[in-house]
Amino acid sequence: MLRPGGYWILSGPPINWKKYWKGWERTKEDLNAEQQAIEAVARRLCWTKVKEAGDIAVWQKPYNHADCKASRKASKSPPFCSRMDPDAAWLVPTRLIFDASYELK
């Protein structure tokens, strides 16, 4: 779980693959494809890439997914949650969805 406005940090492969690809014993194409896949998922989640420097990349989750939901008409993955009981935190199966119902000011 990542709180609204939270940061996700990735360090190591495939970040900075152009510099280290030989040492990782993987092809340039493989590392590039892996990084592009990560970037695509982040875009679908409406995360903003804040910085990429050296071996570290940082993305930020939006504070409010309402705008994200409106702009994602073409992409259906991952899906948004339907309304759920916000107090149902225990013994509830984890699902691959994200909630656009909260609004932080």
C-alpha positions in Angstrom: 0.0 0.0 0.0 1.2 3.5 -0.8 -0.4 6.5 0.8 -1.8 9.3 -1.3 1.1 11.5 -2.2 3.6 8.8 -1.2 6.8 8.0 -3.0 7.9 4.8 -4.7 11.7 4.4 -5.1 13.4 1.9 -7.3 17.1 1.3 -7.1 19.1 -0.9 -9.3 18.3 -2.8 -12.5 16.9 -1.6 -14.8 17.5 1.9 -13.6 20.7 3.4 -15.3 20.9 0.3 -17.5 22.7 2.2 -20.2 25.7 2.5 -17.9 25.8 -0.9 -16.2 24.2 -3.3 -18.7 27.4 -5.3 -19.3 28.0 -6.0 -15.6 24.4 -7.2 -15.2 24.9 -9.8 -17.9 21.6 -8.9 -19.6 21.0 -7.5 -23.0 20.4 -3.8 -23.6 17.0 -4.7 -25.2 16.0 -6.8 -22.2 16.8 -4.0 -19.7 15.2 -1.3 -21.9 12.0 -3.4 -22.2 11.9 -3.9 -18.4 12.3 -0.2 -17.7 9.7 0.7 -20.4 7.3 -1.8 -18.7 7.8 -0.2 -15.3 7.3 3.3 -16.8 4.0 2.1 -18.5 2.6 0.8 -15.3 3.5 4.0 -13.5 1.7 6.0 -16.2 -1.4 3.8 -15.9 -1.4 4.4 -12.1 -1.0 8.2 -12.8 2.2 8.3 -10.9 4.6 11.2 -11.7 8.3 10.5 -12.1 9.9 13.0 -9.8 13.5 12.2 -10.5 15.9 9.7 -12.0 19.6 10.1 -11.0 22.3 7.5 -10.9 20.9 4.2 -9.9 17.7 5.6 -8.4 14.3 6.5 -9.8 11.5 8.1 -7.8 7.8 8.3 -8.6 5.0 10.0 -6.6 1.5 8.7 -6.3 -1.2 11.4 -6.8 -3.1 12.8 -3.8 -6.4 12.4 -5.7 -7.2 9.8 -8.3 -10.4 11.6 -9.5 -8.5 13.3 -12.3 -6.6 10.1 -13.2 -9.9 8.2 -13.5 -11.3 10.8 -15.9 -8.2 10.8 -18.1 -7.8 7.0 -18.3 -10.8 6.1 -20.4 -8.7 4.0 -22.8 -6.8 2.0 -20.2 -8.8 -0.4 -18.0 -5.8 -1.9 -16.1 -5.5 -1.8 -13.2 -9.2 -1.2 -12.6 -10.7 1.2 -10.1 -12.5 -0.1 -7.0 -16.2 -0.1 -6.7 -17.5 1.5 -3.5 -16.5 -0.6 -0.5 -16.8 -0.4 3.2 -13.8 1.9 4.1 -13.7 0.3 7.6 -13.4 -3.3 6.2 -9.6 -3.5 6.7 -9.3 -6.9 8.3 -9.9 -10.3 6.7 -10.6 -8.8 3.3 -8.8 -10.4 0.3 -6.3 -8.2 -1.4 -7.3 -7.1 -4.9 -5.4 -5.5 -7.8 -7.3 -2.3 -7.9 -6.9 1.3 -6.7 -9.4 3.5 -5.1 -10.4 6.9 -6.6 -13.1 7.6 -4.0 -10.9 9.6 -1.6 -10.3 13.3 -1.9 -7.6 15.1 -0.1 -7.5 18.9 0.0 
